[in-house]
Amino acid sequence: MAGTKAKIESIYCCYDSSFAITSDRQVFSWGDNRGHELEHNKPDNRLFKPQLISTITDVNISNNEFTELSIAGSGTFGTVFKVRHTLDDNIYAVKKVQFEDNKEEKEMMIEVEHLKNLDSDFVVKYENSWTEGKQLYIQMEYCSQTLASVLRDKQQVFGRQSAEAMNIYEYFICCEIFRELLECVRYLHEQSPPFIHRDLKPDNIFIIYSRHKNTFVKLGDFGLATVHSRTSKCHTRGAGTPKYMAPEVHSGNTYDTKADLYSVGGIGMTLFDIYNDDCHPNNSSAFYTQFNHLQDFLMSLTENIVDKRPTSGQVLDAHNQWSIAKTMITSNKQEFNEMLNKLKYNENTFFYECLLFKTESMDSVAESLAADTMRCDLALDDIGEHVAAQEVWVQQLNPMTTTVNTDDIGVEVTQVKLQMAVWVDDMRTDVQTLRKGGYSTATIEELNDRVQHVSQRMESIKDQFGTQVLVPLVAKLTEAQRRSPGARQTLMDKYPTIDQLQECIRVVDEMDDRISALGYQDLVSLRIAADKCRAEKRAIDDFGRTVDRCGQKLYELTDIVDPVYVNAYKDVVIKMFSYLTIDELIGLERVSKEFQFCANYWFQKQKTISFNEKWCGIYHPIDAITNCYTFPKQYLETNSDGKPCLIQNKQRIIWLSKKLPNIEYLGIGHFDTDYKTLYDILVAFQSIKCLEMCGLCDFTAQEYTQLGQLLSGRVTKFMANCCDTYSPKFRNKPYRNYSMYCQKV
């Protein structure tokens, strides 16, 4: 952790907050702090940076039923820890008290007995107790606030200076706190025998909402409490906190339950700022009379003469004189709702919940929540229409002719998204408040579903804006940039011109002619011969690089520049491809995505192809076929007789058939194969209309018939030659089967 060399020993992640304990037993917390859950009196709703709570004293609960979270406070005789139960996952307070001997232990157990006997909503609920060594542990319900924290925040919440008068809403809340405090004290004093708390002060008055009684105040820390019996009126001298201690307790005289009433009066003085002479309502205030009566009661409660102090019951019976009715609070509905909204957004939610629950105004919250969901739906309708309009605009947009200001794109959606996030968060808070206040479960669930629907609609619209507006818009702007005159010229300058390509082809043509005169007729032989001539070899290498670059240019410029310019490049590419073997084509086609476009274009354009020879039969010279691409002999592996064998090349030829979907003329010369191989190859070339073959092997009559059936209806021109020169197995056999095949076709 920052500022310490200690290591983190454990981290505890709660629903909306987290805690870390270091090796030197320091506790840090961060997360949701709206109700001081993290033990920080901070103005921020959430703490994103871990902040130190305190250095803890080990609780060391041996039964491992609890996980320590933080120190909740320190009382007269011990330290209180905030813990989480490992079984029910609930939060509790565990008070740890140290004792030295059996006598002290018995004294400490008095508080436990008091808590057991005081099972009421007026007192912090007792859960369990146990001892470990010389330590007593008391498990109680956990209260996140005390009256001390309420007093600490009160002026800031209502936005007034200490010398300024209370408004009617602050006074109403203070009256409710004071009335509940009196009810708690009356409960203690009406027990048989009566209890004297003896340490009433803001730190020992806890704030936790009880739904079924609609109350907030409970009494706690009964370490100094005692039972007051008629037979024994002598109690310990000086027990309590000096600021709120009755004079008779301080002086050591006998005292009774009236000592607690003196403490209540002192707490009331602090609650209503009576000590500040300037802090009181104006004479024109609506509750001026009530405030004067309140001062009188507080002065009587703090009388030094015990008999002049009223009982808690007497002050409660006269509460109509010093408190104000809720009808006075809610009479100005607009002003009341404005105050509720102001308190709602404060990190200390007590003031909002107290004003809301005490005035029984949850109906208005539910109505407001329903109206808020309708307001959100209308806002989402508007932004949904806006997104739909932008979607149409993007579809119709031509960035080449229209200037687009991207700074304004999505501004409305972003604003609505941010506003909607605030509204949804507020509505969820309202749902939680209604649930806490015990409002109708059916209504709460209906409202919660509407809030969830609003949140989901916003996410859907945000996704729609991203996929239907932003993505297409970015694609169109990118495409416009790619098609811009500057980008086109950059691409044009990047590659060789048509003249340069044609000059390269001319050089290679001349070289091919010169080498052909020496008896070389294919590129393999050409490369062997080129090794003898550096100039020719360099020309071949340059040619290969030019072909690749030309393919890239076709890929990048096809839909950008003038089609006439592109078509000229395509013609050059077709010419260049006539110098490449199928192996070189396959190699180039797999090299890059750019060249794949170029190769595919060539494959699509190719109509005629011949294996092994430039012409396949004596009846059909190659000159009658235009743009025929012939694969040299070395492409087809040969058998032991030196004759090309289709069997060994079947897979390569079938691969090629898929790349050549528009082949109309197929020539296969001087081959050796079996029936299955030839049949599969002819099946693969679906588009052929003219077939010329030489070198058929000895098939059966049934096989020849099946071949005829395969070609029937597809081939309009068929030429076949039995090549006895290349077919020793067939050389001296009768031509009956072959003739039947030709006749069938």
Sequence and secondary structure as in RCSB ss.txt:
>XXXX:A:sequence
MAGTKAKIESIYCCYDSSFAITSDRQVFSWGDNRGHELEHNKPDNRLFKPQLISTITDVNISNNEFTELSIAGSG
TFGTVFKVRHTLDDNIYAVKKVQFEDNKEEKEMMIEVEHLKNLDSDFVVKYENSWTEGKQLYIQMEYCSQTLASV
LRDKQQVFGRQSAEAMNIYEYFICCEIFRELLECVRYLHEQSPPFIHRDLKPDNIFIIYSRHKNTFVKLGDFGLA
TVHSRTSKCHTRGAGTPKYMAPEVHSGNTYDTKADLYSVGGIGMTLFDIYNDDCHPNNSSAFYTQFNHLQDFLMS
LTENIVDKRPTSGQVLDAHNQWSIAKTMITSNKQEFNEMLNKLKYNENTFFYECLLFKTESMDSVAESLAADTMR
CDLALDDIGEHVAAQEVWVQQLNPMTTTVNTDDIGVEVTQVKLQMAVWVDDMRTDVQTLRKGGYSTATIEELNDR
VQHVSQRMESIKDQFGTQVLVPLVAKLTEAQRRSPGARQTLMDKYPTIDQLQECIRVVDEMDDRISALGYQDLVS
LRIAADKCRAEKRAIDDFGRTVDRCGQKLYELTDIVDPVYVNAYKDVVIKMFSYLTIDELIGLERVSKEFQFCAN
YWFQKQKTISFNEKWCGIYHPIDAITNCYTFPKQYLETNSDGKPCLIQNKQRIIWLSKKLPNIEYLGIGHFDTDY
KTLYDILVAFQSIKCLEMCGLCDFTAQEYTQLGQLLSGRVTKFMANCCDTYSPKFRNKPYRNYSMYCQKV
>XXXX:A:secstr
 TT    EEEEEE SSEEEEEETT EEEEEEE TTSTTS   SSSEEEEEEEEEE      TT  EEEEEEEEE 
SSEEEEEEEETTT  EEEEEEEE SSHHHHHHHHHHHHHHHH  STTB  EEEEEEETTEEEEEEE  SEEHHHH
HHHHHHHHT  TTS   HHHHHHHHHHHHHHHHHHHHHHTSSS EE S  SGGGEEEEEETTTTEEEEE   TT 
EE  SS     TT S GGG  HHHHHT    THHHHHHHHHHHHHHTTTTSTT S  TTSTTHHHHHHHHHHHHH
HT SSGGGS  HHHHHHTHHHHS  HHHHHSSHHHHHHHHHHHHTSS THHHHHHHHHTT HHHHHHHHHHHHHH
HHHHHHHHHHHHHHHHHHHHH  TTTS   GGGTTHHHHHHHHHHHHHHHHHHHHHHHHHHTT  HHHHHHHHHH
HHHHHHHHHHHHHHHIIIIIHHHHHHHHHHHHHSHHHHHHHHHHS  HHHHHHHHHHHHHHHHHHHTTT  SHHH
HHHHHTT HHHHHHHHHHHHHHHHHHHHHHHHTTTS HHHHHHHHHHHHHHHTT  HHHHHHHHHH HHHHHHHH
HHHHH  EEEESSS  BTTB GGGSSSEEEE GGGS B TTS BBSGGGHHHHHHHHHH TT  EEEE S B  H
HHHHHHHHH TT SEEEEE      HHHHHHHHHHHTTT SEEEEE  TTT TTTTTS SHHHHHHHHH 
